[in-house]
Amino acid sequence: FQKQSYLINPFLFQTGVTIKPLDAARVSGEDPKPLFRNYLKGGLGTNNSPYAEFFASSAANPNHLITFHLKHLSSTGHINDQWFPGFSENLGELSGKLFTEMNVLSLSAAYSRDVNHFYAPKLFKGTKLFEPTQDSLKQRFNLIRGSFELKSRSDEEDAFTYSLKTDVANVADYYKTSELNIKVKGMIQKSTDWLTFAKHQYLGVDVLVDNNTLKNTAKSTTSTLVEVIPSYRFLFDEYQVDFGMKTDFFSDSITHLTIYPTVDASVQLVPDKLAALAGITGGLKNYNFNTLRLTNPFISSLTGVVTSNERFGIYAAIKGNIAQRVDLEARFETKIIDNMPLFVNDTIRKSYQRRFNVITDDINLIKILFSARYIGDA
């Protein structure tokens, strides 16, 4: 047996590194889509019905965005044995957004002018007897509105989030009816960890103040609806539950205070493809003059504000998506509503202007809906 000895002499070995540049990855058929600041749509339909709509925006900027919107739609129309039934809708809107590190500030202002002609049958065809003029059948609505919104901006999941929005709208018609509506909506929300089994959970409060002043040739009224909804939302596994307690305070000539439970729940049956939803609803809802005339522009100018009471409602729905191309929904709703506004023919007013009055009734509403939407390539 012979003993061996070893000697290691370390030394610095100079190495060179040559970096070879790589070409950018390219995906076939996925070229970036160009962004355009302006967008124009237009068309022409039967009975001389031109349509034009224009959108414009400022250049891409991380700090602000300004947009401009114009729209026109009109038609001469034609109804057998009726006088001129033409209409026109005109809108101009300017809006802007300012982005800061913590908030998004939004401002908008708009003006719209809608013109309609009341239904008027030709009672004496072939003669000039009691023939109305186009102007005598005309109804004009001028609407000026503006809004201001402050909204929090954060990527943190547990951040305190909030929003505050104020909408002001003034509408006036040709027959000396005017309405001023001021609506303020606010929301605060904060994540919590009260439930150990829930992965995400949030405590929030939503607040709505809806003040309305209506004046016509018969009367002047003012009403206010205040709504406060504290709620708690949590998510675990494939389930999401949101429950709260809605408190409505309504004041006009008398004062009402009502409380309603609210529940919204959903479960992902197949993740991102099929979901089931169900819930309980309720609460007061204001139908002011502007809301009613947008639904039916032929209403009487003496129409007042209607406040309906959804005493109880439930819904259930299935939503699905097929191959990211087709959205499907099947929905069932049933509601018990007091003081629901309904439109009826005005049979008292003797005039060529065939108008609609608004009456109210207590109803049980059942709604069944099925919808499908195809999403094509842009």
C-alpha positions in Angstrom: 0.0 0.0 0.0 1.5 3.3 -1.1 0.3 6.7 0.0 -0.6 9.2 -2.8 -0.5 13.0 -2.5 -2.4 15.5 -4.6 -1.8 19.2 -5.2 -4.6 21.5 -6.7 -3.5 24.9 -8.1 -6.7 27.1 -8.8 -6.4 29.8 -11.4 -8.8 32.3 -13.0 -10.0 31.3 -16.4 -11.1 34.1 -18.6 -14.5 33.4 -20.4 -16.3 35.5 -22.9 -20.1 35.8 -23.4 -21.6 36.7 -26.7 -25.4 37.5 -26.6 -27.2 36.7 -29.7 -30.3 39.0 -30.2 -33.6 37.2 -30.6 -36.3 38.2 -33.0 -39.6 39.2 -31.4 -42.2 36.4 -31.2 -44.9 36.6 -33.9 -48.2 34.9 -33.8 -49.8 34.2 -37.2 -53.0 36.1 -37.8 -52.6 38.2 -34.6 -51.4 41.5 -35.9 -52.1 44.5 -33.6 -55.3 46.2 -34.4 -54.9 50.0 -35.2 -56.6 52.5 -32.9 -58.6 55.3 -34.4 -59.6 58.5 -32.7 -62.7 59.1 -34.9 -65.6 56.9 -35.8 -68.5 57.6 -38.1 -71.7 55.6 -38.7 -74.5 56.4 -41.0 -77.5 54.9 -42.9 -80.8 55.6 -44.7 -84.0 53.7 -44.1 -87.5 53.7 -45.6 -89.8 56.7 -45.4 -86.8 59.1 -45.6 -85.1 57.9 -42.4 -81.5 59.2 -42.3 -79.2 58.2 -39.5 -75.8 59.5 -38.6 -73.6 59.1 -35.5 -70.1 60.5 -34.9 -67.6 59.7 -32.1 -64.3 61.5 -31.6 -61.7 61.3 -28.8 -58.4 62.9 -27.9 -55.1 61.1 -28.6 -54.0 58.3 -26.3 -52.8 59.7 -23.0 -52.2 58.1 -19.7 -53.5 61.1 -17.8 -56.7 62.2 -19.5 -59.3 61.4 -22.1 -61.7 63.7 -23.9 -64.6 62.4 -26.1 -67.2 64.0 -28.3 -70.4 62.4 -29.5 -73.1 63.5 -32.0 -76.2 61.6 -33.1 -79.2 62.2 -35.5 -82.0 59.9 -36.4 -85.2 61.1 -38.1 -88.0 59.8 -40.3 -90.9 61.4 -42.2 -92.9 58.2 -41.4 -96.2 57.0 -42.9 -99.3 55.6 -41.3 -102.5 55.0 -43.4 -105.3 57.4 -42.5 -103.1 59.4 -40.1 -101.6 62.9 -40.4 -97.8 63.5 -40.5 -96.2 61.0 -38.0 -92.6 62.1 -38.4 -90.0 62.3 -35.6 -86.4 63.2 -35.0 -83.8 62.6 -32.3 -80.7 64.8 -31.9 -77.9 64.5 -29.4 -74.6 66.3 -28.6 -72.3 65.2 -25.8 -68.9 66.2 -24.5 -67.1 64.2 -21.8 -63.7 64.0 -20.2 -61.8 61.9 -17.7 -58.8 62.7 -15.6 -56.6 59.9 -14.3 -54.5 60.4 -11.1 -52.6 57.8 -9.1 -55.5 57.4 -6.7 -58.7 58.5 -8.5 -60.5 58.8 -11.8 -62.4 62.1 -12.2 -65.2 62.2 -14.9 -67.2 65.1 -16.3 -69.8 65.2 -19.0 -72.4 67.6 -20.5 -75.0 66.8 -23.1 -77.9 68.4 -24.9 -80.7 66.5 -26.7 -83.7 67.6 -28.7 -86.4 65.1 -29.5 -89.4 66.0 -31.7 -92.5 63.8 -32.2 -95.9 64.2 -33.7 -99.0 63.0 -31.9 -101.2 60.4 -33.6 -104.1 62.2 -35.5 -106.6 60.2 -37.6 -107.9 61.7 -40.8 -111.6 62.0 -39.8 -112.6 64.0 -42.9 -110.6 62.6 -45.7 -110.7 64.5 -49.0 -111.7 67.8 -47.4 -109.9 70.7 -45.6 -112.4 70.5 -42.7 -110.5 70.6 -39.4 -107.3 69.7 -41.0 -104.4 70.1 -38.5 -101.1 71.5 -39.4 -97.8 69.6 -38.8 -96.8 72.2 -36.2 -100.1 71.8 -34.2 -99.3 68.0 -33.8 -95.7 68.6 -32.7 -94.3 67.8 -29.3 -90.7 68.9 -28.5 -88.5 67.8 -25.6 -85.3 69.6 -24.8 -83.0 68.0 -22.3 -79.8 69.4 -20.7 -77.9 67.2 -18.4 -74.5 67.1 -16.8 -72.6 64.7 -14.5 -69.6 64.6 -12.2 -68.0 61.4 -10.8 -65.1 60.7 -8.5 -64.0 57.0 -8.4 -61.1 55.4 -6.5 -58.4 53.7 -8.5 -56.3 50.9 -7.0 -54.9 47.5 -7.9 -54.8 46.4 -4.3 -57.4 43.7 -3.5 -57.8 44.9 0.1 -57.9 48.6 -0.8 -60.7 50.9 0.5 -62.7 51.7 -2.6 -65.3 54.4 -3.1 -67.2 56.3 -5.7 -69.4 59.4 -5.8 -71.5 60.5 -8.8 -73.9 63.4 -9.3 -76.3 63.6 -12.3 -78.3 66.8 -13.0 -81.0 66.8 -15.8 -83.5 69.4 -16.8 -86.2 68.5 -19.4 -88.8 70.8 -20.8 -91.5 70.2 -23.4 -93.4 72.4 -25.8 -96.5 72.7 -23.5 -94.8 74.4 -20.5 -93.9 71.3 -18.5 -90.4 71.3 -17.0 -88.6 69.0 -14.6 -85.3 69.2 -12.7 -83.9 66.0 -11.4 -80.8 65.8 -9.2 -79.4 62.3 -8.4 -76.5 61.5 -6.2 -75.1 58.0 -5.9 -72.3 56.9 -3.6 -70.5 53.7 -2.7 -67.8 52.6 -0.2 -66.4 49.1 0.1 -63.6 47.4 2.2 -62.4 43.8 2.3 -62.7 41.9 5.5 -61.7 38.5 6.9 -64.6 37.7 9.2 -65.5 34.4 7.6 -62.8 31.8 7.8 -64.1 29.7 4.9 -64.4 32.6 2.4 -61.4 33.4 0.2 -62.7 37.0 -0.7 -65.2 39.0 1.3 -66.3 42.6 1.2 -68.4 44.9 3.4 -70.0 47.9 1.6 -72.7 50.5 1.7 -74.5 52.0 -1.3 -76.4 55.3 -1.0 -78.8 57.0 -3.5 -80.5 60.4 -3.2 -83.0 61.2 -5.9 -84.6 64.6 -5.8 -87.2 65.7 -8.4 -89.1 69.0 -9.0 -91.8 68.9 -11.6 -93.8 71.9 -12.9 -96.7 72.0 -15.4 -99.7 74.2 -16.1 -101.7 72.4 -13.4 -99.4 72.0 -10.4 -95.9 71.9 -9.0 -94.5 69.0 -7.0 -91.3 68.0 -5.2 -90.3 64.5 -4.1 -87.2 62.9 -2.6 -86.1 59.3 -2.5 -83.2 58.3 -0.2 -82.0 54.7 -0.4 -79.3 53.1 1.9 -78.1 49.5 1.2 -75.5 48.0 3.6 -74.4 44.7 2.1 -71.9 41.9 2.6 -70.4 39.9 -0.2 -68.2 36.8 0.0 -66.8 34.2 -2.4 -65.6 30.7 -1.7 -64.9 27.8 -4.1 -67.3 28.3 -7.0 -69.9 30.2 -5.0 -70.6 33.9 -4.6 -73.2 35.4 -2.2 -74.2 39.0 -1.7 -76.9 39.9 0.9 -78.0 43.2 2.3 -80.8 45.2 3.8 -82.3 48.0 1.6 -83.8 50.9 3.5 -85.9 53.4 1.4 -87.1 56.8 2.7 -89.5 58.6 0.4 -91.1 62.0 0.9 -93.5 64.1 -1.2 -96.8 65.2 0.5 -96.3 62.3 3.0 -93.4 60.3 4.3 -92.7 56.6 3.8 -90.1 54.3 5.3 -89.7 50.8 4.0 -87.1 48.0 4.5 -86.4 45.1 2.1 -84.0 42.2 2.3 -81.8 41.6 -0.8 -79.9 38.5 -1.8 -77.9 37.6 -4.9 -76.2 34.3 -5.2 -74.4 32.5 -8.0 -72.5 29.2 -8.5 -70.1 28.2 -11.3 -71.4 24.9 -12.6 -68.7 24.8 -15.2 -66.0 27.4 -14.6 -66.2 30.3 -17.1 -68.8 28.4 -19.2 -72.0 27.8 -17.2 -73.3 29.5 -14.1 -76.6 29.5 -12.1 -77.9 32.6 -10.5 -80.8 33.3 -8.1 -81.9 36.2 -5.8 -84.5 38.2 -3.9 -85.2 41.8 -4.8 -87.4 44.7 -3.7 -87.6 48.4 -3.2 -89.1 51.7 -4.3 -88.5 53.0 -7.8 -89.1 56.5 -9.2 -90.7 57.0 -12.6 -90.3 60.8 -13.2 -91.6 62.7 -16.2 -88.3 62.3 -18.2 -88.3 58.5 -17.6 -91.9 58.1 -18.7 -91.6 60.3 -21.8 -88.5 58.3 -22.9 -90.7 55.1 -22.7 -93.7 56.8 -24.4 -93.2 60.2 -26.0 -96.9 60.6 -26.6 -97.8 61.0 -22.9 -99.8 64.0 -21.6 -97.8 67.0 -20.5 -99.8 66.9 -17.2 -98.2 63.5 -16.2 -96.8 63.4 -12.7 -94.1 61.5 -10.9 -95.0 57.8 -10.1 -93.3 55.9 -7.3 -93.8 52.1 -7.5 -93.2 49.7 -4.7 -91.7 46.3 -5.5 -92.8 44.5 -2.4 -91.2 41.2 -3.2 -89.4 39.7 -6.2 -87.4 36.6 -6.9 -85.4 35.5 -10.0 -83.5 32.5 -11.2 -81.2 32.3 -14.3 -78.8 30.1 -16.2 -76.0 31.8 -18.1 -73.6 30.0 -20.4 -71.0 30.5 -23.1 -70.2 28.2 -26.0 -66.6 28.3 -27.4 -66.2 32.0 -26.5 -68.6 32.7 -29.4 -72.2 32.4 -28.2 -73.6 33.8 -24.9 -76.8 32.2 -23.7 -79.2 33.1 -20.9 -82.5 31.7 -19.6 -84.1 33.7 -16.9 -87.3 33.6 -14.8 -88.6 36.5 -12.7 -91.7 37.1 -10.6 -92.5 40.3 -8.8 -95.3 41.8 -6.7 -95.5 45.5 -7.5 -97.8 48.2 -6.1 -98.5 51.4 -7.9 -97.0 50.3 -11.3 -97.4 53.0 -14.0 -99.4 51.9 -17.1 -100.2 53.9 -20.3 -103.9 54.3 -21.4 -105.4 56.3 -24.3 -106.7 59.7 -23.3 -110.4 59.5 -24.2 -111.4 62.7 -22.4 -109.4 65.3 -24.3 -111.1 66.1 -27.6 -108.3 67.0 -30.0 -106.3 65.8 -32.9 -103.5 65.2 -30.5 -104.0 61.5 -29.5 -102.2 61.3 -26.2 -101.7 58.7 -23.4 -102.4 59.2 -19.7 -100.5 57.4 -17.0 -102.5 55.4 -14.5 -101.2 53.0 -11.7 -102.3 49.6 -10.6 -101.1 46.8 -8.4 -99.7 43.9 -10.4 -98.1 40.4 -10.2 -95.5 40.3 -12.9 -94.0 37.1 -14.4 -91.2 37.4 -16.9 -89.6 34.5 -18.8 -86.6 35.4 -21.0 -84.3 33.4 -23.3 -81.5 35.2 -25.2 -78.6 34.3 -27.4 -75.8 36.5 -28.6 -73.1 35.6 -31.2 -69.7 37.3 -30.8 -67.9 37.6 -34.1 -64.5 38.8 -35.0 -64.0 42.5 -34.8 
